[in-house]
Amino acid sequence: MMLSILIATIPGRETLFAKLMSHLWRQSVGLPVEIIYDASAKDVMSIGAKRQRLLESAQGRYVVFIDDDDWVPDTYVEDILEATITLPDCIGFKVEVNGMGRRKYASASNRWERWGEKVEGFDYVRTIYHKNPVLREHALKIGYQDMRFAEDHDYSDRLKASGLLKKEAYLDKVLYIYRYKHEPINKKFGIKR
């Protein structure tokens, strides 16, 4: 197995999840790809614990997360598999951010030292994070903390600091479409006040 696509979803998002699964399934038929998901409720475990459980279930050489309410282009799987030919530690790419009546562009790459805004023609940048394919062995060494939110930033910071990512394949194209939704933080992360 070359690629494990991991999806953390929750009850109430079945329609979004089904559309994403259908889209990914069509791209993956006959290829060395597995798609693993966890649909347990927010009150059962934190998103960090859910991501860790998915990561530990993965069998692919590379692992990547797609959020159930986001989207990827029709060539997503093909592009990632092609980038793995050189056996990089990670795969960087451009991200499109849609929401609140705006479209912005980001770069998720190991060349960035930290998360930031307005760098080299991008609205913002990220170091390698859960939306980037990473060698599973590296992702397992870093793992996800049992956190209700910001587990992606924590993982990204620790992955960058580890020094494990020495070789990156960077695809100069949008490979992830983040659908930004403005929600109060307590609703977004299931925090009861």
C-alpha positions in Angstrom: 0.0 0.0 0.0 1.5 3.4 -1.0 -1.0 5.9 0.4 -3.5 6.0 3.3 -6.1 8.7 3.1 -7.5 9.3 6.6 -10.8 11.0 7.3 -12.0 12.1 10.7 -15.8 12.7 10.5 -18.7 13.0 13.0 -22.4 12.2 13.0 -24.4 14.9 11.3 -22.0 15.3 8.4 -22.9 12.2 6.5 -23.8 14.1 3.3 -20.5 15.9 3.2 -18.6 12.7 4.0 -20.5 10.6 1.4 -19.6 13.2 -1.4 -16.0 13.2 -0.4 -15.8 9.4 -0.1 -17.4 9.0 -3.6 -15.0 11.5 -5.1 -11.9 9.8 -3.5 -13.1 6.3 -4.3 -13.4 7.2 -8.1 -9.8 8.4 -8.0 -8.5 5.4 -6.1 -9.9 2.4 -7.9 -7.2 0.0 -8.8 -4.4 2.1 -7.2 -2.4 1.3 -4.1 -4.5 3.5 -1.9 -6.6 2.8 1.2 -9.2 5.2 2.6 -9.8 4.9 6.4 -12.4 6.9 8.4 -13.6 7.3 11.9 -17.1 8.6 12.5 -17.3 8.5 16.2 -19.0 11.5 18.0 -17.1 14.5 19.4 -17.9 13.5 22.9 -16.4 10.0 22.5 -12.9 11.3 21.9 -10.9 14.4 21.0 -10.0 15.1 17.4 -6.3 14.6 18.4 -7.1 11.1 19.7 -9.2 10.3 16.6 -6.4 11.4 14.3 -3.9 9.2 16.3 -6.2 6.2 16.1 -6.6 6.7 12.3 -2.8 7.1 11.9 -2.2 3.9 13.9 -4.6 2.0 11.6 -2.9 3.1 8.4 -0.9 0.7 6.3 0.3 3.0 3.5 3.8 4.2 3.1 2.4 7.7 3.1 -0.4 9.1 5.3 -2.5 12.2 4.7 -5.7 13.6 6.3 -8.6 15.1 4.5 -11.2 16.9 6.6 -14.7 15.7 5.7 -16.0 19.2 5.0 -13.1 20.1 2.6 -12.4 19.1 -1.0 -9.6 18.0 -3.3 -9.2 18.2 -7.1 -10.0 15.3 -9.4 -6.3 14.6 -9.8 -5.5 14.5 -6.1 -4.6 10.8 -5.7 -2.8 10.7 -9.1 -0.7 13.7 -8.2 0.3 12.4 -4.8 1.2 9.0 -6.1 3.3 10.5 -8.9 5.1 12.7 -6.3 6.0 9.6 -4.2 8.1 8.1 -7.0 11.1 10.0 -5.7 10.4 8.8 -2.1 10.3 12.1 -0.4 9.7 12.5 3.4 6.8 14.8 2.6 4.8 16.4 -0.2 4.1 20.1 -0.2 1.5 22.0 -2.3 -0.7 25.0 -2.6 -4.0 25.3 -0.7 -7.0 27.2 -1.8 -9.1 28.7 1.0 -12.7 29.5 0.2 -15.1 31.1 2.6 -16.8 34.2 3.8 -17.0 35.5 0.3 -13.3 35.4 -0.3 -10.7 33.1 -2.0 -7.1 33.0 -0.7 -4.1 30.9 -1.5 -1.6 29.3 0.8 1.5 27.2 0.6 2.0 24.2 2.9 5.7 23.3 2.6 8.6 22.2 4.7 10.5 25.3 3.4 8.6 27.5 5.8 10.0 27.9 9.3 6.6 28.5 11.0 3.0 29.2 10.3 2.6 32.8 9.0 0.8 35.2 6.8 1.6 37.2 3.6 4.8 35.4 2.5 6.1 35.3 -1.1 2.8 36.0 -2.8 0.7 33.7 -0.5 -2.0 34.9 1.8 -0.6 32.6 4.4 1.9 29.6 4.8 2.0 26.5 6.8 4.8 24.1 7.7 3.9 20.5 6.8 0.8 19.5 8.6 -1.9 16.9 8.6 -3.2 17.8 5.1 0.2 17.1 3.6 1.3 13.5 2.7 4.1 12.4 5.1 6.0 9.1 5.4 3.9 7.1 7.9 7.0 6.2 9.9 7.7 9.9 10.5 4.0 10.7 11.3 4.0 7.8 13.8 7.1 9.1 15.6 5.4 12.5 16.0 1.8 11.4 16.6 -1.2 13.4 17.7 -1.8 14.6 21.2 -5.2 14.1 22.9 -6.4 17.6 22.1 -9.9 19.0 21.3 -8.5 21.7 19.0 -5.2 22.9 17.5 -3.9 19.3 17.2 -3.0 20.1 13.6 -0.8 23.1 14.6 0.8 21.1 17.5 1.6 18.2 15.1 3.0 20.6 12.5 5.2 22.3 15.0 6.6 19.1 16.5 7.1 17.6 13.0 9.1 20.6 11.9 11.2 20.6 15.1 11.9 16.9 14.7 14.2 17.3 11.7 12.7 14.2 10.1 11.6 16.0 7.0 14.8 16.2 4.9 13.4 15.7 1.3 10.2 17.3 0.0 8.4 16.9 -3.3 6.6 20.2 -3.9 3.7 20.3 -6.3 3.2 23.9 -7.6 -0.6 23.5 -7.8 -3.6 23.5 -5.6 -4.1 20.1 -4.1 -6.4 21.0 -1.2 -9.5 23.1 -1.0 -10.2 24.3 2.5 -13.8 25.4 2.9 -13.6 28.0 5.7 -16.6 28.2 8.0 -16.8 30.9 10.6 -18.2 29.4 13.7 -18.0 30.4 17.4 -15.0 28.5 18.8 -17.1 26.7 21.4 -19.5 25.3 18.7 -16.7 24.5 16.2 -14.7 22.4 18.7 -17.6 21.1 20.8 -16.7 23.0 23.9 -19.5 23.1 26.4 -19.6 26.2 28.6 
